[in-house]
Amino acid sequence: QVPLVESGGGSVQAGGSLRLSCTASGYAINYYTLAWFRQAPDKERELIVADSWSGDSTLYADAVKGRFTISRDNDKSTMYLQMNRLKPDDTARYYCAAPRPMHLKTVASAKESDFVSWGKGTQVIVSS
């Protein structure tokens, strides 16, 4: 398991931007497929972005496609989620996670139990 720590959450008005970070101190994240989930109040946790360890393939949920962008700084062992044009529906607790080794296409349909590392999350609130 990889210890993951999220940061960067906060409150923002609709249309604004935030950048979340997920740091795996002491680990070479370039060896790991990583993902972002979010859980809104009274809703199930949902996968929104998954990024392959090779860096050549990324999956985005339709709800965030075109507005959210994932990136990595391997030297800092950190993955970022740039969130633009935020909407009130984006209000949620955001988690980063790492699945057991699997192809990125499988990650999209994987169960939460297939993700072996989780951070504690960071809260994002978008006001209208």
N, C-alpha and C positions, 0 to 999 in steps of 0.2 A: 504494500500500500504506500501511496505517496501522500505526505501531508500537504494539504492544499489550504491556502488562506486567501479569502476574497477581501477586496477593499474597493472603495470608490463610490459606494452607494450614497444616496442623499435625496433631497427634495428638489424638484425642478418643475417649472411650468411647462405646460404642453407646448410642443414645438422646440423645446430645448434639447440639450445634449448632456450626456454623462459618459465617462469612460471607467469601466470596471476593470480591476486587475485580479488575477489569480496567480499566486506565487507558490512555487514548490521549492522552498529553500533547500539547497544541497542536492537537488536532483536535476538531471539533464532532461528537460522536458521534450527535447527533440526526439526522444525515444518513445514518447507517449502520445496516443490519441487522447484528445481532451474535449470536453463538452461543457456547455452552459445550459443549465436548467433554470426554470423560474416557477415559483408557486405563488399565485395570487390568493387573497383571502377566500376561503370556502371553495377553493378549486384544487384539483390534483396538480401535482408537479408535472411540468411539461418540458420536454427537450426543445431547445430553441436553436442551438448551434452545435455542430460537432466538427472538429478539425483533425484531419489525419496526422499521424506522427511524421509522415514524410513531407507534410506541408503543401502537397500538391492537390489536395481535395478537401472541400468544405461543404457541409450541408447546412442549410438554413431553413427553419420553419417558415411557412408562408406568411405568418403573422409579423415576422421581422425582416423578411427578405427585402433588400433595397434600403433598409434603414440602419441595420446593425452590421458591423464588420468585425471579424475576429482577426487578431494578429498575435505574433509571438516575438519576444526578445529572449532568445535562448541563453544569451550571456547573463541575463538577469533571472533566468528560470521563471519567467513570467509570461502569462497569456493575458491578452487584453480583449475587452469587448467594448468597442466604440458604438454608442447608441445615439443616433440622431433622430430628429423629428419625433421625439417621444410623445406618446399619447397617454391619457389616463388609464387606458387598458394595459399599459405596460407596468403599472404599479404592481409590484410583487417582491418577493425575496428571491434573489438571484444566487444560484449555487454553481460552482464549477465542480467537475467530476471527471474521473478517469475510469474507463471501462477495462475489463480484462482484455487481453489481446484479441482483437477481432477486426475484420475488414470494416471500413467506414460505412459501407452500405448496410452492414448488419447493425451498426450502432443505431440507425434510424428506427429500427423496430425492436431494439433490445429492451429488456426489462430493467427496472431500477436495480434489481439484484445483480445484474451483470456489471454494474459500476462498482468497483471495489474501493475507490477512494472518493471522498466527499469533503468539501469545505463546509463551514458552518453557515455560510451565506452572508449576503450584504443586502440591505433593504433599499429599494428604489420606490419613491413616491412621486407620481406625476399629477400635478393639479391642473384643473381646467381653467 
